[in-house]
């Protein structure tokens, strides 16, 4: 069972790039790494997913080193509306766990 | 619109009563999940189902029960055996049960038991 470890909280300012790292030492060969964003009193929302190297979409980039034991979510030029909890998820279906996530606070 | 619906948004019950939370999806997804979230904490898996008429316990199944009689529906019953039922409950679905597939979440039901 791939357990994930993330920093509890991070602060940033508007316009800065934010990098959130997740450790997953026990990741299995078939596991993908998925990141979600959650606002208070809402369900989590998919941000990005990857298996290895780098993945980029319109909102974020995901960097995964060759050993896949960690991953880094990169949010370019954050705004106040990016204040939320960010979770990385590793594992298959019901065998995956969300962990406690990283609370990102963006300040003006 | 395709998506996941959970009802009601807020639910209040007296201690000792069973209560059933609804979760419906029209995404034609095979897998469905129930999570519990307590204030300031992450999501914990209660039950999941990868196919109709089959489901498995998650990390905190005690005091809960589910059924999966239809592909689009996965109701959760919080029984009187659940010692601390007050929480935010989230339902999700995905095309399959593998980590390749992202999970789509409903808006959640906030249950308060007094």
Interface residues (C-beta under 8 A of the other chain):
Chain A: X30 X31 X32 X34 X36 X41 X42 X43 X44 X45 X46 X49 X87 X89 X90 X91 X92 X93 X94 X96 X97 X98 X99 X100 X101
Chain B: X4 X31 X33 X35 X41 X42 X43 X44 X45 X48 X50 X56 X58 X59 X88 X90 X92 X94 X96 X97 X98 X99 X100 X102 X103 X104 X105 X106 X107 X108 X110
